Amino acid sequence: MSDEEKPQVTREGLFGELFGMAKEKAGELLGNEHLMAEGQLQQAIAEAQAEALAVAEAHPEEAHPDEEHAAGEEHAAGEEHAAGEEHSAGEAHPDL
């Protein structure tokens, strides 16, 4: 995650937690259990995202595994698929 993305993620997490608290309190006041549960869920999601961000910042090598290696595997798989198509297209059909 770039330094430019961090404030956006942090801000979204803060707003998510605040909106969750507001929904929970509104649900309590209105006696709406669904709204209360929705607020609690929104708070839990915001907290989990904040924890994930903290772990990603503490261990950046684990948060972003070797992307070149993964991209190389996808590229090789695409070449195998294309090579298989070329090979089958070039063969003569035995019934012809």
Phi and psi in degrees as a GROMACS rama.xvg file:
@    title "Ramachandran Plot"
@    xaxis  label "Phi"
@    yaxis  label "Psi"
@TYPE xy
-78.723  163.539  SER-2
-63.226  -28.7855  ASP-3
-70.1469  -30.5685  GLU-4
-80.0604  -24.9915  GLU-5
-58.4823  -48.0558  LYS-6
-61.113  -36.4435  PRO-7
-64.2692  -46.071  GLN-8
-65.1082  -43.4001  VAL-9
-63.0866  -42.741  THR-10
-64.5169  -43.9916  ARG-11
-61.8467  -39.869  GLU-12
-64.9416  -41.4767  GLY-13
-64.4695  -46.7844  LEU-14
-63.7193  -39.5243  PHE-15
-60.7057  -42.6313  GLY-16
-68.4188  -42.4282  GLU-17
-65.077  -44.265  LEU-18
-64.4003  -36.9184  PHE-19
-62.1601  -43.9554  GLY-20
-62.7243  -42.3673  MET-21
-62.8023  -43.5164  ALA-22
-63.5062  -42.029  LYS-23
-61.9269  -46.951  GLU-24
-65.578  -40.8179  LYS-25
-63.0109  -40.8549  ALA-26
-61.7175  -39.9162  GLY-27
-63.2548  -47.1499  GLU-28
-64.4868  -37.5274  LEU-29
-89.6837  -7.65447  LEU-30
71.0362  27.2185  GLY-31
-101.725  100.084  ASN-32
-65.5825  -33.4391  GLU-33
-63.5678  -45.1382  HIS-34
-65.6067  -38.758  LEU-35
-61.558  -46.1038  MET-36
-65.6757  -38.336  ALA-37
-62.0716  -41.5761  GLU-38
-64.3956  -41.6143  GLY-39
-64.0239  -40.5353  GLN-40
-64.475  -43.357  LEU-41
-62.2409  -38.2214  GLN-42
-66.4171  -41.842  GLN-43
-63.7623  -40.1324  ALA-44
-63.7096  -44.9734  ILE-45
-62.6701  -40.5894  ALA-46
-66.468  -41.2012  GLU-47
-64.6495  -39.9193  ALA-48
-64.6963  -39.0545  GLN-49
-65.3507  -40.9253  ALA-50
-65.4424  -41.7517  GLU-51
-63.1814  -39.8921  ALA-52
-63.8513  -41.9166  LEU-53
-63.2108  -41.6218  ALA-54
-66.6095  -42.5675  VAL-55
-62.1475  -37.6521  ALA-56
-72.2924  -33.732  GLU-57
-74.5836  -30.273  ALA-58
-132.557  70.5099  HIS-59
-62.7566  -29.5338  PRO-60
-68.664  -27.5566  GLU-61
-85.4102  -29.1307  GLU-62
-72.5463  -30.0768  ALA-63
-128.007  85.9254  HIS-64
-62.0199  168.137  PRO-65
-51.5204  96.8205  ASP-66
-68.5805  -30.6541  GLU-67
-64.7633  -38.9713  GLU-68
-63.5899  -45.6985  HIS-69
-64.7548  -41.6629  ALA-70
-65.8399  -36.9798  ALA-71
-64.1967  -38.6313  GLY-72
-65.1857  -42.0199  GLU-73
-64.7115  -40.5409  GLU-74
-64.4272  -43.7937  HIS-75
-64.1173  -39.8654  ALA-76
-63.5787  -38.4042  ALA-77
-66.4849  -37.9286  GLY-78
-67.2795  -39.7654  GLU-79
-62.4194  -43.4806  GLU-80
-63.2203  -44.8881  HIS-81
-65.4996  -39.8655  ALA-82
-64.636  -37.6054  ALA-83
-64.6442  -38.2175  GLY-84
-68.3375  -40.8193  GLU-85
-64.396  -41.4241  GLU-86
-65.2643  -46.8311  HIS-87
-69.6131  -31.6834  SER-88
-72.0823  -27.8943  ALA-89
-84.6672  -14.6948  GLY-90
-79.2155  144.165  GLU-91
-82.8263  142.246  ALA-92
-76.6071  130.245  HIS-93
-63.4228  -23.9045  PRO-94
-81.8115  -10.0353  ASP-95
